[in-house]
Amino acid sequence: MAGKTHSQYRLYCLDQRGRISLAEWIDAADDEDAIRHAQLLKRDGRKCEVWHGTRLVARLEAQDLVA
């Protein structure tokens, strides 16, 4: 995969109060790749958000996450 650059994204999973209960780095080629990685990281049905720096990329509801 020569020539392909990756960026650091953050996956934040939220508790029932909307507070961050888990944070994880995602190394991805682009936004779609980061969302795909996040969907593969099932986090006990919690709502999650994918961020690239200060930019919100996606909000993932529990049903958007796969085992």
Long-range contacts (C-beta under 8 A, 24 or more apart in sequence): 4-29, 5-29, 7-34, 7-52, 8-52, 9-34, 9-37, 9-50, 9-51, 9-52, 9-57, 10-50, 10-51, 10-52, 11-37, 11-38, 11-41, 11-48, 11-49, 11-50, 12-48, 12-49, 12-50, 12-51, 13-43, 13-46, 13-47, 13-48, 14-46, 14-47, 14-48, 14-49, 15-46, 18-47, 21-46, 22-46, 26-50, 31-57, 31-58, 34-58, 35-60, 38-65, 39-64, 39-65, 39-66, 40-66, 41-65, 42-66, 42-67
